[in-house]
Amino acid sequence: MTKNISNFIVTIVLAGTLSLFLPWWSVMTAALVTSLFIPLKRTAVFFVPFFGILLFWAVYCFILSSANDFTLAKKIAQLLQIGENPYLLILVTGILGGMAAGVAAIFGKQIVLLGKKG
């Protein structure tokens, strides 16, 4: 359980730091690196980084969008045909980021397993 919490926190901190310098895919880099150094088992490999990045992106999007009264978020939500609900857009954004991070973490786990066999 402590590895799950450690991986969760380190993924969020690393993603936040890398997001200052790199584009959106920095969350994938953060998940990959944390899965290399803090190994998890079974489905936790996907779900811990998934929920970490979902939380990070959702909070970050909410903070950025609330600064301008969700004006841009409402327009983008309308373009994506999910109504003018900015909160739904924030949720969709978090889920997409979480999925990218989860897949990257699985890739990191596979790299570790490949290194042990070779």
N, C-alpha and C positions, 0 to 999 in steps of 0.2 A: 504493500500500500504506500509506503514512503517513496518508492521509486516512481509510482504514478504521480504523486503530488510534486515530487522534485521535477519530473519531466514536464508536468503541466506548467509549473512556475518558470522554469528555465526556458521553455518554449515561448512563453509570453514575453519574458524579458528580452530574450534574444531577438524575437520578431520585432518588438518595439524599437530596439536599438538598430537593427538592420534596416527597418523601414525609414529611418531618418536619412539613409544614404543610398538605398537601392529601391528599385521599383516594386510592384506588387508581389512579385515572385519571391521576395525575401522571406516571406512566411514559409515557403517551401524549403528554403535553405535552412531556416531555423529548425524546422521539424526534422529534416534530414540529419542535421548535426546533433540534435539532442537524442535522436534515436540511435546514433552511432555510439554516443558516450553514456547514455542512461538507457540501457536495454529494457524493454518491456516484454511481456508475454501475451500470447494469443491476441484477442481482439483489442486489448488495451493499446497495442501498437498503433492501431488506427484511431481509436476513439479518444484517447488522451490528447494528442495533438489537435484532433478535430475540434473538440470542445474548447481547448485553449485558444485556438485561432478564431473560432466562432465568437467567443467572448471578447477577445481583443479587437477584432474588426467591428463587431456590433457596437461596442463601447466607443471606439474611435470614430466610427461613422456617426453615431449619435452626437458626440461632442462637436464634430465638425459641422453637422447639419443643423444643430440647434443654434449655432452662432448666427445663422441667416434665416431663422424661422422655417427651416426645412423647404425653402423655395426650390432649390435645385433638385432635391430628393423627390418632391412632388411631381416635378416635370419629368424626371427620368422614370418614375413609377408610372406615369401616364404613358410614356413612350413604350414601356415594356408591357403595357396593357394589364397592369395589376391594380388598376384604380389609381387614385391619388393618395394612396396610403403610404407615407414615408416609412412607417415602422415595418411594414411588410417588406419594403425594399431593403431596409437595414437587415432584416432577418435573412432574406435571400442572399444578400452580400456576405453575411457571416457564414452561411451554409456553404457557399461556393468557396470561400477562403478556407474553411475547415476541411472540405473535401480535398482541396489541393494539398493542404498540409498533411492530411491523413495518408494520402497516396505517397507523398514524399517520405513520410516516416516508414511506411511499409518497404519502400525502396532501400532506406537506410538499414532496416532490419535484415533485408536480403543481402546487402553488402557485408554485414557482420557475419551472417551464416556462411556466405561464400568464403570469407576470410578464414573461418574456423575449419572448413573442409580442405582448404588448399595448403 
